[in-house]
Amino acid sequence: MDINKERQQSLPAGNDGSGGNVSYPLPSQGQPQGPAQPMFGPTQQLDKGFGDAGAVPHGGQPAYPAQSAPVPAAPDPANSTVVYPNGTVVCPNGTVVYSNTPPPEEQKKKDGFFRNHKQLTALLIVFLTCLVINIIARCSPGFCNWHQSQVYPLFLKTAGKLISKIPYSFGELFIAILVLYIPTSLIDLVIMFISSTRRPRVIKTFAFSYAWLAAFFCVTWTLNCSVLYHTSPLAERCDIEVSEHTEEELFDLGKRLAAQANYYSGLAAREENGDFVLKADPDYTAMAAVESLGGEFRDLDGETPKPKSIFSSTMMSQMRLRGIYFPFTLEPNYNNKMYATMLPCAVCHEIAHSKGYMKEDEAAFIAFAACERSSSNDYRYSGYLTALRIFRDRLFESCDEKTKTEFNSLINGAVARDLAAEDQYWEDVANEELLFSSELLAGKTDDFVNGSLRFNGQEKGRKSMEDMTQLMLDYYGSRNFTDERTGKEL
């Protein structure tokens, strides 16, 4: 029996002007094949989905071959109900009864779902990656050393070099924009939420905007700051022998610092009232001073970001900040309002942070070494004066009154005046009431900085800088200062 003929007889009659369903002869062997076209009527129930190769009517054989579709006879569009292989059903009047293609509104929802899904997945990957990197950093100093030596310099050579060409602090501008953007965007969110009929979409838009902003901060903080806090100690990386020191050794090195400061105080330019005047520039001289240490201390050569003055330095003074490193823009920034003797050493300190030395004691040590070896007398004086203050404060924590009196007697009038002028500057700022309370800003800044330092392993918070005395004693206990090596009498 001819199977194809039997199948043809089993299909409903149509295309005879009676308005019935369209039926097509099935291909016989050797019949030419063509593109998929209407195949069978909607009254036939298929054991597989519309458009699937090999679909069969209930109890029958495949309605068309699994491998290819036949070339159909042209139906009468005026009287025919047509079922297409993709599942679309079209009535004689042209109405689409069923289609696998979703309506435009549903398609938009579907597209939006997958788009949001992709964003959520990307954000999740970013935050989880940062979390994993931070966990590894806390467990592996070797990983952090590798990051500081091999990965972080790439950021300095690319983004750091580009941002250094901007004449003002890009980080300060970025923060100012955020201060304006966040409250403004929240107001916009409330207005749009109230007036818009598409509230879920408004919320999603703002939520993703803030999420990507948070992701940016998370990535830059992790790669340009957090990991660098957990490197091996500087003394270990630079082969400095570490040992315990006595109060006498602390006093002796403080005495040497006082002698150096006394000498350079006499070389400094001063105003008529005796105030120190900085003649050296606060940027390129500082960069050259830090880079000069590269032959002895790791990762200090190479690309160095340009230090930049903060426009809102008065507010920085209210916060009792001499400088700040922005890991988001790789910029060392400094307060240009403070008493001038503090400026050179503070700039070198922030440059040390930007070169990957995040720990406060290590950055303070590098800043002193850079100033002490600088070709500028102003920088040398600033370095000696800053170190002298730290040594004196550390010594006075445990010594008796006789020792305090003896140590103070080593300091000449000019040095004592500059130390007092530094203290007076901070007192004057603390008593000023500007846009914000100085006491409030200083307190909140202390809380934030101390919390950040402790979170990153600096248990003493801002006082961690005083631990530079240990590095100073380890390094300079058996070494002379730069001008001491020349035999110069002080």
C-alpha positions as CSV (number, residue, x, y, z in Angstrom):
1,M,0.0,0.0,0.0
2,D,1.2,3.6,-0.7
3,I,1.8,5.1,2.7
4,N,1.9,8.6,1.5
5,K,-1.5,8.2,-0.2
6,E,-3.0,6.8,3.0
7,R,-1.7,9.8,5.0
8,Q,-3.1,12.2,2.4
9,Q,-6.6,10.6,2.7
10,S,-6.5,10.9,6.5
11,L,-6.1,14.7,6.4
12,P,-9.2,16.9,6.3
13,A,-10.3,18.2,2.9
14,G,-9.7,21.8,2.2
15,N,-8.8,24.5,-0.3
16,D,-11.9,23.6,-2.3
17,G,-13.7,26.8,-1.8
18,S,-15.6,25.4,1.2
19,G,-13.7,27.3,3.8
20,G,-12.1,24.2,5.2
21,N,-8.6,23.8,6.5
22,V,-5.6,23.7,4.2
23,S,-4.0,20.3,3.5
24,Y,-0.9,19.6,1.6
25,P,0.3,16.5,-0.2
26,L,3.3,15.0,1.6
27,P,6.5,14.6,-0.4
28,S,7.3,11.4,-2.2
29,Q,10.8,10.2,-2.8
30,G,12.8,12.7,-4.9
31,Q,10.3,15.5,-4.5
32,P,12.2,18.8,-4.4
33,Q,12.5,20.4,-0.9
34,G,12.0,24.1,-0.1
35,P,11.6,26.5,2.7
36,A,9.2,25.9,5.6
37,Q,5.6,26.9,4.7
38,P,2.1,26.2,6.1
39,M,1.7,22.5,6.6
40,F,-1.4,21.4,8.3
41,G,-4.6,22.6,9.9
42,P,-5.1,23.6,13.5
43,T,-7.5,20.8,14.1
44,Q,-4.7,18.3,14.1
45,Q,-3.2,17.8,17.6
46,L,0.5,17.1,17.6
47,D,2.5,14.8,19.9
48,K,5.4,17.4,19.7
49,G,5.4,21.1,19.8
50,F,4.6,23.3,16.8
51,G,7.4,23.6,14.4
52,D,9.3,20.6,15.8
53,A,10.8,18.3,13.2
54,G,9.0,15.0,13.3
55,A,5.8,16.2,14.8
56,V,3.0,13.7,14.4
57,P,-0.8,13.8,14.7
58,H,-2.3,11.6,17.4
59,G,-2.1,8.0,16.4
60,G,-0.5,8.9,13.0
61,Q,2.8,9.1,11.3
62,P,5.0,12.2,11.1
63,A,3.1,15.0,9.3
64,Y,6.2,16.1,7.5
65,P,9.8,14.8,7.3
66,A,12.2,15.5,10.2
67,Q,15.0,16.6,8.0
68,S,13.3,19.2,5.7
69,A,10.0,20.8,4.8
70,P,8.1,20.4,1.5
71,V,7.3,22.9,-1.1
72,P,3.6,23.5,-0.4
73,A,0.8,24.4,-2.8
74,A,-0.3,28.0,-2.4
75,P,-3.4,28.2,-0.1
76,D,-6.4,30.5,-0.7
77,P,-5.7,33.2,1.9
78,A,-9.4,34.3,1.9
79,N,-10.9,31.1,3.1
80,S,-8.0,29.2,4.8
81,T,-7.0,28.9,8.5
82,V,-3.3,28.4,8.4
83,V,-1.0,26.8,11.0
84,Y,2.7,27.6,10.4
85,P,5.5,25.2,11.5
86,N,6.7,27.7,14.1
87,G,3.3,27.4,15.9
88,T,1.6,30.6,14.6
89,V,-2.2,30.1,13.8
90,V,-3.8,32.6,11.4
91,C,-7.6,32.8,10.8
92,P,-9.2,33.4,7.4
93,N,-9.7,37.1,8.4
94,G,-6.0,37.5,9.1
95,T,-6.3,37.4,12.9
96,V,-3.4,35.7,14.7
97,V,-5.0,33.3,17.1
98,Y,-1.8,32.0,18.6
99,S,1.9,32.8,18.2
100,N,5.1,31.6,19.9
101,T,6.4,35.2,19.5
102,P,5.5,37.2,22.7
103,P,3.8,40.6,22.3
104,P,6.1,43.7,22.3
105,E,5.3,44.5,26.0
106,E,6.1,41.0,27.2
107,Q,9.3,41.0,25.1
108,K,10.4,44.2,26.7
109,K,9.8,42.7,30.1
110,K,11.7,39.6,29.2
111,D,14.6,41.7,27.8
112,G,14.6,43.8,30.9
113,F,14.7,40.8,33.1
114,F,17.7,39.3,31.4
115,R,19.4,42.7,31.3
116,N,18.9,43.2,35.1
117,H,19.9,39.6,35.6
118,K,23.2,40.2,33.8
119,Q,23.9,43.4,35.9
120,L,23.2,41.6,39.1
121,T,25.5,38.8,38.1
122,A,28.3,41.2,37.1
123,L,27.9,43.1,40.4
124,L,27.9,39.9,42.4
125,I,31.1,38.8,40.6
126,V,32.8,42.2,41.4
127,F,32.0,42.2,45.1
128,L,32.8,38.5,45.6
129,T,36.1,39.0,43.8
130,C,37.0,41.9,46.0
131,L,36.1,39.8,49.1
132,V,38.3,36.9,48.0
133,I,41.2,39.2,47.2
134,N,40.9,40.8,50.7
135,I,40.8,37.4,52.4
136,I,43.9,36.3,50.4
137,A,45.7,39.5,51.3
138,R,45.1,39.0,55.1
139,C,46.4,35.5,54.8
140,S,49.3,35.9,52.5
141,P,51.9,38.7,52.8
142,G,53.7,37.2,49.8
143,F,50.7,37.9,47.6
144,C,50.6,41.5,48.8
145,N,54.3,41.9,48.1
146,W,53.8,40.6,44.6
147,H,50.8,42.9,44.1
148,Q,52.8,45.9,45.3
149,S,55.8,45.1,43.0
150,Q,54.1,43.7,39.9
151,V,50.5,44.9,39.7
152,Y,50.2,48.2,41.5
153,P,52.9,49.9,39.5
154,L,50.9,49.2,36.3
155,F,48.1,51.4,37.8
156,L,50.6,54.1,38.5
157,K,51.9,54.0,34.9
158,T,48.5,54.2,33.4
159,A,45.7,55.9,35.4
160,G,48.2,57.5,37.8
161,K,50.2,59.1,35.1
162,L,47.1,60.3,33.3
163,I,45.5,61.8,36.4
164,S,48.8,63.5,37.4
165,K,48.5,65.7,34.3
166,I,45.4,67.3,35.7
167,P,46.6,70.4,37.5
168,Y,44.1,70.2,40.4
169,S,43.1,67.4,42.7
170,F,40.8,65.1,40.7
171,G,40.0,63.2,43.9
172,E,38.7,66.3,45.6
173,L,36.6,67.2,42.5
174,F,35.2,63.7,42.5
175,I,34.2,63.9,46.1
176,A,32.6,67.3,45.6
177,I,30.6,65.9,42.7
178,L,29.5,63.0,44.9
179,V,28.5,65.3,47.7
180,L,26.2,67.2,45.3
181,Y,25.1,64.1,43.3
182,I,23.9,61.9,46.1
183,P,21.4,64.2,47.8
184,T,20.2,65.6,44.4
185,S,19.7,62.1,43.0
186,L,17.7,61.1,46.1
187,I,15.4,64.0,45.6
188,D,15.0,63.1,42.0
189,L,14.2,59.5,43.0
190,V,11.5,60.7,45.4
191,I,10.0,63.0,42.7
192,M,10.1,60.3,40.0
193,F,8.7,57.7,42.4
194,I,5.7,59.9,43.2
195,S,5.0,61.0,39.6
196,S,6.0,58.0,37.6
197,T,3.6,55.1,36.7
198,R,6.7,52.9,36.2
199,R,8.0,52.9,39.8
200,P,9.8,49.6,39.8
201,R,11.8,50.7,36.8
202,V,12.7,54.0,38.5
203,I,13.9,52.1,41.6
204,K,15.9,49.6,39.6
205,T,17.7,52.4,37.7
206,F,18.7,54.2,40.8
207,A,19.6,51.0,42.6
208,F,21.9,49.9,39.9
209,S,23.5,53.4,39.6
210,Y,24.4,53.3,43.3
211,A,25.5,49.7,43.1
212,W,28.0,50.3,40.3
213,L,29.3,53.4,42.2
214,A,29.8,51.2,45.2
215,A,31.5,48.6,43.0
216,F,34.0,51.2,41.8
217,F,34.9,52.3,45.3
218,C,35.2,48.7,46.4
219,V,37.6,47.7,43.5
220,T,39.8,50.8,43.8
221,W,40.0,50.6,47.6
222,T,40.9,46.9,47.4
223,L,43.6,47.1,44.7
224,N,45.1,50.6,45.5
225,C,44.9,50.5,49.3
226,S,43.5,47.5,51.3
227,V,45.9,44.9,49.8
228,L,48.9,47.1,50.4
229,Y,48.3,47.3,54.1
230,H,49.2,43.6,54.5
231,T,52.6,43.5,52.8
232,S,55.6,42.2,54.8
233,P,57.2,44.7,57.2
234,L,59.5,47.2,55.5
235,A,62.4,46.1,57.7
236,E,62.0,42.5,56.4
237,R,61.7,43.6,52.7
238,C,64.6,46.0,52.9
239,D,66.9,43.8,55.1
240,I,67.0,46.2,58.0
241,E,68.0,44.4,61.2
242,V,65.4,44.6,63.9
243,S,66.2,44.6,67.6
244,E,65.0,45.8,71.0
245,H,66.0,49.3,72.0
246,T,66.4,51.1,75.4
247,E,65.3,54.5,76.5
248,E,68.9,55.6,76.4
249,E,69.1,54.7,72.7
250,L,65.9,56.6,72.1
251,F,67.4,59.7,73.9
252,D,70.6,59.5,72.0
253,L,69.0,59.4,68.6
254,G,66.7,62.2,69.7
255,K,69.7,64.2,70.6
256,R,71.2,63.7,67.2
257,L,67.9,64.8,65.6
258,A,67.9,68.0,67.8
259,A,71.4,68.8,66.7
260,Q,70.5,68.5,63.0
261,A,67.3,70.5,63.4
262,N,69.3,73.2,65.2
263,Y,71.7,73.5,62.4
264,Y,69.1,73.7,59.6
265,S,66.9,76.1,61.5
266,G,69.7,78.6,60.9
267,L,69.7,78.1,57.2
268,A,65.9,78.6,56.8
269,A,64.4,81.8,55.3
270,R,62.2,83.6,57.8
271,E,59.7,86.5,58.0
272,E,60.3,89.6,60.2
273,N,58.4,88.0,63.0
274,G,60.5,84.8,62.8
275,D,58.0,82.5,61.0
276,F,59.5,79.9,58.7
277,V,59.2,80.6,55.0
278,L,59.3,77.6,52.6
279,K,61.4,78.4,49.5
280,A,61.4,75.0,47.9
281,D,58.4,73.8,45.8
282,P,56.1,71.3,47.5
283,D,55.7,68.8,44.6
284,Y,58.6,68.1,42.2
285,T,61.3,68.4,45.0
286,A,59.3,65.9,47.0
287,M,58.9,63.5,44.1
288,A,62.6,63.6,43.4
289,A,63.4,63.0,47.1
290,V,61.2,59.9,47.4
291,E,62.4,58.5,44.0
292,S,66.0,58.9,45.2
293,L,65.4,56.2,47.8
294,G,64.5,53.6,45.1
295,G,68.0,52.1,45.0
296,E,67.8,51.1,48.6
297,F,64.1,50.7,49.4
298,R,61.8,48.6,47.3
299,D,59.3,50.0,44.8
300,L,60.1,53.7,45.4
301,D,61.5,54.2,41.9
302,G,59.4,54.2,38.8
303,E,56.3,56.3,38.1
304,T,55.5,58.7,41.0
305,P,52.1,60.5,41.1
306,K,52.3,64.3,41.4
307,P,51.2,65.6,44.8
308,K,48.4,68.2,44.7
309,S,47.2,70.9,46.9
310,I,43.7,70.6,48.3
311,F,41.4,73.5,47.5
312,S,39.5,73.0,50.8
313,S,42.6,73.0,52.9
314,T,40.9,75.0,55.7
315,M,38.5,72.1,56.2
316,M,41.4,69.7,56.2
317,S,42.9,71.8,59.0
318,Q,39.7,71.5,60.9
319,M,39.9,67.7,60.5
320,R,43.6,67.9,61.7
321,L,44.8,66.4,58.5
322,R,48.2,67.3,57.0
323,G,47.6,65.2,53.9
324,I,45.5,62.5,52.4
325,Y,46.0,59.8,49.8
326,F,43.0,59.1,47.5
327,P,43.2,55.4,46.4
328,F,40.3,56.1,44.0
329,T,42.4,58.5,41.9
330,L,46.0,57.4,43.0
331,E,46.7,61.0,44.2
332,P,48.8,62.2,47.1
333,N,47.2,65.4,48.4
334,Y,48.4,67.9,51.0
335,N,47.1,70.7,53.2
336,N,48.5,74.0,52.0
337,K,47.3,76.1,54.9
338,M,49.3,74.5,57.8
339,Y,52.5,76.0,59.2
340,A,55.1,75.7,56.5
341,T,57.6,73.6,58.4
342,M,55.2,70.7,58.3
343,L,54.6,70.8,54.6
344,P,57.6,69.1,52.9
345,C,57.6,66.0,55.2
346,A,53.8,65.7,54.9
347,V,54.0,65.7,51.1
348,C,56.7,63.0,51.1
349,H,54.5,61.0,53.6
350,E,51.6,61.0,51.2
351,I,53.8,60.2,48.2
352,A,55.1,57.1,50.2
353,H,51.4,56.0,50.6
354,S,50.9,56.5,46.8
355,K,53.9,54.3,46.1
356,G,52.3,51.4,48.0
357,Y,53.5,51.9,51.6
358,M,50.2,52.2,53.4
359,K,51.3,51.6,57.0
360,E,51.7,54.9,58.9
361,D,55.0,54.1,60.5
362,E,56.6,53.0,57.3
363,A,55.3,56.0,55.3
364,A,56.6,58.3,58.1
365,F,60.0,56.6,58.0
366,I,60.2,56.9,54.2
367,A,59.2,60.6,54.4
368,F,62.0,61.3,56.9
369,A,64.6,59.4,54.8
370,A,63.5,61.3,51.7
371,C,63.7,64.7,53.4
372,E,67.0,63.9,55.1
373,R,68.6,63.0,51.8
374,S,67.0,65.8,49.8
375,S,69.1,68.5,48.2
376,S,66.8,71.1,49.7
377,N,67.7,72.5,53.1
378,D,64.0,73.3,53.7
379,Y,63.1,69.7,53.2
380,R,65.9,68.5,55.5
381,Y,64.8,70.9,58.2
382,S,61.2,69.7,57.9
383,G,62.2,66.1,58.1
384,Y,64.4,66.6,61.2
385,L,61.8,68.8,62.9
386,T,59.0,66.2,62.3
387,A,61.1,63.3,63.5
388,L,62.3,65.3,66.5
389,R,58.7,65.9,67.6
390,I,57.8,62.3,67.3
391,F,60.9,61.2,69.3
392,R,60.3,63.8,72.0
393,D,56.7,62.7,72.4
394,R,57.6,59.0,72.6
395,L,60.4,59.7,75.1
396,F,58.2,61.9,77.3
397,E,55.7,59.1,77.6
398,S,57.9,57.2,80.1
399,C,60.9,59.4,81.2
400,D,61.1,61.5,84.3
401,E,61.0,65.3,84.6
402,K,64.8,65.5,84.7
403,T,65.1,63.8,81.4
404,K,62.4,66.0,79.9
405,T,64.3,69.1,81.0
406,E,67.6,67.8,79.7
407,F,66.1,66.9,76.3
408,N,64.4,70.3,75.9
409,S,67.7,72.0,76.7
410,L,69.1,70.5,73.5
411,I,66.7,72.4,71.3
412,N,67.6,76.0,70.3
413,G,65.3,79.0,70.2
414,A,64.4,78.8,66.5
415,V,63.5,75.1,66.6
416,A,61.5,75.7,69.8
417,R,59.7,78.6,68.2
418,D,58.7,76.5,65.1
419,L,57.5,73.6,67.2
420,A,55.3,76.1,69.2
421,A,54.1,77.7,66.0
422,E,52.9,74.3,64.7
423,D,51.0,73.7,67.9
424,Q,49.5,77.2,67.8
425,Y,48.3,76.7,64.3
426,W,46.2,73.7,65.3
427,E,44.9,75.5,68.4
428,D,43.8,78.5,66.3
429,V,42.0,76.2,63.8
430,A,40.3,74.3,66.6
431,N,38.9,77.6,68.0
432,E,37.5,78.7,64.6
433,E,33.8,78.2,63.9
434,L,33.4,78.1,60.1
435,L,30.7,76.3,58.1
436,F,31.2,73.3,60.4
437,S,32.4,73.0,64.0
438,S,36.1,72.2,64.1
439,E,35.7,70.1,67.1
440,L,32.9,68.0,65.4
441,L,34.9,67.6,62.2
442,A,38.1,66.6,64.1
443,G,36.2,64.1,66.2
444,K,34.5,62.5,63.3
445,T,37.7,62.4,61.2
446,D,39.6,60.7,64.1
447,D,36.9,58.1,64.4
448,F,36.9,57.4,60.7
449,V,40.7,57.3,60.3
450,N,41.2,55.3,63.5
451,G,38.5,52.8,62.4
452,S,40.0,52.4,58.9
453,L,43.5,51.9,60.2
454,R,42.5,49.4,62.8
455,F,40.4,47.5,60.2
456,N,43.5,47.2,58.1
457,G,45.7,46.0,60.9
458,Q,47.0,49.2,62.4
459,E,45.9,48.6,66.0
460,K,47.1,51.9,67.3
461,G,45.2,53.9,64.7
462,R,46.7,57.3,64.0
463,K,49.3,56.8,66.7
464,S,50.8,54.0,64.6
465,M,52.9,56.7,63.0
466,E,54.9,57.0,66.3
467,D,56.1,53.4,65.6
468,M,58.5,55.0,63.1
469,T,60.8,55.4,66.1
470,Q,61.5,51.7,66.0
471,L,62.4,51.8,62.3
472,M,64.5,54.9,62.9
473,L,66.4,53.2,65.8
474,D,66.9,50.1,63.7
475,Y,68.2,52.0,60.6
476,Y,69.9,55.1,61.9
477,G,71.1,53.6,65.2
478,S,74.1,52.3,63.2
479,R,74.1,54.8,60.4
480,N,74.9,58.5,60.0
481,F,72.6,61.1,58.6
482,T,73.4,62.4,55.1
483,D,75.4,65.4,56.3
484,E,76.9,63.6,59.2
485,R,78.7,61.4,56.6
486,T,80.4,64.5,55.2
487,G,81.9,65.3,58.6
488,K,80.1,68.6,58.9
489,E,80.2,70.1,62.4
490,L,76.8,71.0,63.7
